[in-house]
Amino acid sequence: MSVVSQFYGILIRMFYNDYVPPHFHAVYGEYELIVCISPIAILEGKAPNRVRSMVLEWTALHQQELSENCRQGEPPLPIEPLE
């Protein structure tokens, strides 16, 4: 699983060729979210509300890049963190 971004202690990871539906994993300490890219939604997992909000905000900002990472069928490219 490749780390594509990291911000505020949150790791954003994508598995190579595991994109049905297109999604990524957001890991924060003991918490993990599985987030659908389109439409943006949390598919599974738990995390503090602030973490969930930041992950969803980051997803909205980088939805196109995330989708491209899924479409290319290669290891995902890095994406800018949330500032």
Secondary structure, 3 states (H helix, E strand, C coil): CEEEEEECCEEEEECCCCCCCCEEEEEECCEEEEEECCCCEEEEEECCHHHHHHHHHHHHHCHHHHHHHHHCCCCCCCCCCCC
